[in-house]
Amino acid sequence: MPHLVVASRNPVKIQAALQGFEEMFPQQTFTTEGISVPSGVNDQPMGDEETYQGAWNRVQAVKAQQPEADYWIGIEGGNIRKGKEMEVMAWIIVLSNDRMGKARTAGFYLPPKVMDLIDQGYELGHADDIVFGVNNSKQTGGSSGLLTNGVMDRLRFYVPAVVLALIPFLKPDLYHEAQ
């Protein structure tokens, strides 16, 4: 039974990784584990590159801690400033001993009240908690869930990118081995 190690203890990220694997490989059963590791980037990554770097750092750190696993998954959410607007997105990186897959989520734009708090130094999850009057939203529906009244919660936001990151594992003959 393949063992997945997610570079986070966040239950949404762990479930998103598991669900993506189950959708891509329905004939298999997986075990999952979440381990908290540092991202090596700002608590609130800004820009595509910093967000990708956070996912890369996490997946490398968790692989070093659990080298016997079959797959390691790094998920890092970040924001991209575009003029006076701010887009929310995340990078997913999946590693095995011989392969790597990566994908980015879709993006959506934050309301000005949330952006103002991020500009003051708040992490997105904390800014959401303040604006929406909730607690620990990043381990439940996240920004996408709060802004869509639960139609697109954080799990549903992440799973498609996990599925897309798994393409090199589903079609290995079309992709090079991991570097």
N, C-alpha and C positions, 0 to 999 in steps of 0.2 A: 504494500500500500504506500504510494508516494507521500512523502512528508513535505508540507509547505511551511516555510518559516517567513512570516511577515515582519518587516522591520518597524513594528509598532505594536503597542498594546491596545490601540484604539479598536473597539469591537467592530466599528463600521469598516475599517480598512481590512481587518481579518476576514470578515464576512464577504466583502467585495472580492478579495483574492480567491476565497474558496468558491464562491458562486461563479466567478469567471472560469476557473478550472473545471468545475462541474458542467458548465454549459459547453465548453469546448471538448471535453473528454467525458461524455456521459457514461461510458462503459467502465470508468474507473472510480474508485473510492479514495478519498484523500484524508489525511490527518493534517491539522493546522495548529500552529503555535505562533503567538505574537511575542516579540521581544523588543523592548524599548532600547533604541540606540540613538545616538546623536546624529543630527543631520549635517552638522558642520557648516551650516549656513545660518542666516538670521532666522529668528523664530517666525517671522513673517517674510518669506522669500519674496523678493520683488524682481520681476522679469523672468523670461523664459529660461535663460541660462542658469540663473541662481536656483530656480525651482528644479530644473533637471539635475543640477549638481547635488542638491539635497537628496533627491531620489537615489542617485548614483552612490553617494556617500553612505546612505542608509543600507542599501543592498550589499555594499562591500563590507560594512561593519557587521551586519547580521550573518553574512556568509562566514566571516572570520570567527564569530562566536559559536556558530552551529554548522561546522563544515560537513557533518554527516548527513545533512538534509538533502532532499532531492531537488528542491527549488527554493529560491530566495526571492522575495518580492519587496521592492521599495516603492512606496507611494508618497509623493510630496505635493501638497497643494501650494499654490502661489498666486500672486497677483501681477498683472501687467498693466502698467500705466500707459494709457493711450490718450495723449492730450489731457483734457480735463476729466476723462473717464478712467475707470479701472475695471479690467477684466479679471475674472476668477477662473483658474484652470488648475490642472494637476498633471504631473508626470507619473507614469507607472513603468518600472523596470523589473523584468523577470529574468533571473539567471538560473541556469543549471550548470553542471560541470562542463558542458560542451556547447552551450548555446545561450544567446541573449535575445530577448524581445523587449521592445519598448513602444509606448504609445502615449499620446496626450489626450486628455479628456476634451470634450467640447468646452466652450467658454461662455460666460454670461457676464453682464455688467452690474456693478454694485450701485445702490442708491447713494446719493450724496451724504446722507447722515452717517452711513457706515464708512464711506471713504474718508470723511473728516476725522473719524476716530482712528483709522489706520494711519492717517497722516500725523496724528498726535502720538503714534508709537504703539497703538494697540494691535495685537494679533487679530486676524479676521474673526476667529471664533469668539473672542472676548468682545469685540465690537458688536457682533451680532447679538450676543447675550444682553448687552446694554440697550441696544436699539429696540430689540424685540421683547425685553423683559423676561428672558428665559435663563436657564442655567445649563452649562456644558453642552451647548448645541452642536459642537464639533464631533461629539460622540453619539449623536443621534441624527437628526435630519440635515444639519449643516445649513449654510447660506442658501443653497439651492432649495432645500426643503422649506425653509422659512419664507423665502420669496415666492414660492409656487404653492403655498398652502399644502405642502406634502406631496404634490404631484410628482416632483422630481427631487426626491430626497438624496442625501449624500451617497447612499448605497447605489441607487439607480444611476447616479452621476458617474461613479467610479467603474461599475461593472463593464460597460462597453469598452472602456480603455484597457481593462485587464484582458478582455476577450481579444482585442486587437493586438495587445502585446504578446499574446500566445500564438499568433500566426506562425512564427518561425519554428515553434514546437509542433504544430499541427502539420506543417509542410516543410520539414527539415531539408528535403532535397532541393528546395528553392533558395535556401539561405546558407550563408557561410557560418562556420562555427564561431563561438564567442572568442573574442580577442584575449 
